[in-house]
């Protein structure tokens, strides 16, 4: 009920604001019509974050089914806590990259490639630094973060150990997040979509199902949690190489287009 009420109040406040006198761009009935020429590229760019968000349910099913099979309710509870804790870090990284996207996009459209390069560089650096800080905090104080969600001693201890495995390579995930979101800001919807699909569908879900078969009965739960850092490492490596290769070409094409015009 609290969630529904908060969303309703937020929606009403936004609509009232956009229909009021304090905004320079007001909502009007004549503007509320579909313009497919404008809508199509917006939808194309929106597919990547849509896949990222919608795939969470499928990912949770894969994790929970495997953990229930190999570790029971305790393992499932630990997974819920670990994913909730790391989601806080993900939101910080998402906020940072979403704040950088308009700066990158506007300057790319304006042909200011120097500022685009500078912003992309700073985005990658700060996302990497932030992911390192989050990783260190979770490595050094896992019990503190687990305690935010759990008071049961047995579950808390289990979740703290699981969190260390689950976040083993979290320190590099800022690079993957920054590069993928920068591709979106540059209008590279296809590349961003591929990178979104890569981490979860191509790497993580298969690893959740496959890795336990390479471990003994006592370590199968460990293998399920291990799927996350392995997928993060592979996805970050592929994303980093893709960005390092594609970004200079994107900037070069933009500079050539400006010279022709």
Number of C-alpha atoms within 10 A of each C-alpha: 6 7 7 9 10 10 12 12 10 12 12 11 12 12 12 13 14 16 15 13 10 9 10 9 10 15 15 9 7 6 9 8 7 8 9 10 8 9 10 11 12 13 13 15 20 15 16 22 16 13 16 16 11 10 16 12 10 13 15 16 13 17 24 21 15 22 25 15 14 20 19 14 14 16 25 22 18 24 23 16 24 25 15 16 19 18 12 12 19 19 11 15 23 17 11 18 24 16 12 20 22 14 15 25 18 14 18 21 13 11 16 16 18 11 14 25 17 11 18 23 13 14 26 20 15 18 25 22 16 20 24 18 15 19 22 15 13 23 17 10 13 21 18 13 20 23 16 12 14 17 10 9 10 10 18 24 17 17 28 23 17 23 25 20 21 24 25 20 20 25 20 21 24 26 24 26 26 29 27 27 25 27 25 23 24 22 18 16 22 15 18 25 22 15 26 26 18 17 22 22 17 15 18 26 21 14 20 24 16 14 17 21 12 10 13 11 12 10 14 20 24 22 25 29 28 23 23 24 19 18 22 23 19 16 25 23 16 16 25 18 12 15 21 12 11 14 17 12 12 15 19 13 12 16 15 10 11 12 8 6 5
